[in-house]
Amino acid sequence: MTILIQQHDHLGAEVEAKTEPLNERELVLDGGFLIPQTNSFGQIFRTYHDTESERHEGVENFYRKNHTYQSLDFVKKMREEYAKLNKVEMSIWECCELLNEVVDESDPDLDEPQIEHLLQTAEAIRKDYPDEDWLHLTGLIHDLGKVLNLPSFGDLPQWAVVGDTFPVGCRFDESIVHHKYFKENPDFNNPSYNTKHGIYSEKCGLHNVMMSWGHDDYMYLVAKENNTTLPSAALFIIRYHSFYALHREGAYKHLMNDEDVENLKWLHIFNKYDLYSKSKTRIDVEKVKPYYLSLIEKASGKNLLNGANFASAASGYDENAAILNHAIPLSQQLSYFKEYQGKLAKVAGSQKAASIIKDALYVLSAGSSDFVQNYYVNPWINKVYTPDQYGSYLVGSFNSFVKDLYRLGARRLGVTSLPPLGCLPAARTLFGFHENGCVSRINSDAQAFNKKINSAAANLQKQLPGLKIAVFDIYKPLNDLVQSPSKFGFVEANRGCCGTGTVETTSLLCNQKSPGTCSNATQYVFWDSVHPSEAANQVLADALILQGISLVT
């Protein structure tokens, strides 16, 4: 289902952070990014106790103040003040550029302006996780809260902006860097705060835990209060990326709930790039800027005003067939639509969101996979049902889905008919018995189903007030292409461009990198054994647009 106006699911292998030199086998992360042997000063990363370190004295003085003043009362005061979000209004990129004025005094590994670190982190992640754009953006914005150090945001001292973070309101774990300076903290000897759980309970969830105040917590509040569309893992990374006692030393895990456990996996991945990307290697800001501006626009939710696509290849009206084909069934797509509505309301407001949902055009294209990838190749199904009976079963599913969609506010629905299934190269190969031309019995099944869908659509329009529904006839235009390809500028309609769909084939589908890929795809009606080529789809789209005029007038 597509609306005209997607969580992440893979985790790479984890590489544990080291405090000693790494051997060559350990230098490779999840892809092409290499962990440098040393930081930008030629020393081991996160060296806090080496008196020979170039930044040792300044870093230690920083943590003396940080651990002395970061009490529960101080954190409550800061959260109350900065949760108002009344300091400055600006774009994310403007905020990135502001960080040119900030150097992190707590960082023993880098003294470059912070925008360099943001882009180093984001670009390193992008190289190894090209499809996880939410993680790229998280890398860019994770440290933006460091603007708290600037006059326009309160001119907070560095000890209240940067550095490792830790829970307040419970015992300060000894794994925290420069733990000795907590002895001067007013909470250190407070019996209400200096036990393992303190004011918290077992598995209460980190979102219920007060963290030391700084850029992490501030940026988390900014993202949350501005209704970001970033996933929960991104918010977890933003708030806890400096919580080294947790993600490096394993402390405070007794406060985590199940969601924290899952999100921590992503933080472990992120942290490697956050820490080890720090170097003197410069990023060409102007070169990468357009990409990150596009991610910022997407995260703002404004792209939701253009529409959304929940379609899944090989899905259909038969839920069981969709699951067998590892596709997203229509019921799940409907759930995604509900989620979309909630996000849209946050971006546009409830009233405008309802109007957008009502006036949007919905396109439903299903049925081909139900027959070609299920009914005709599943002995159990085609023995239990005749093609006509199976078609009626699918139409029943169609009726239920449209009613559910209607209840969620949809009023303009375009539905594609079945194409001439017997003309697909796959059908000719599997069911044509080496004969030329389309498989007539399969085409007859498709035509019978199309009559059922047309009748069902007409009945639904009568039953549901305000519903506009049109069945787009894809059968005739594709059949015309197959029967008279030269009339439309095509040469081949019996097989797919990439070499599939012939009687010799062993594979029904192929992609752009397939060995059989041809260089003149525009001459073929089909790309592979079931999908029309891009050129053919253009012809089909022109025909369908004309049929859909009634939905937009």
Summary of the structure (lengths in Angstrom):
residues: 553
radius of gyration: 29.5
end to end distance: 21.4
largest distance: 89.0
contacts: 1760
relative contact order: 0.08
helix: 52%
strand: 6%
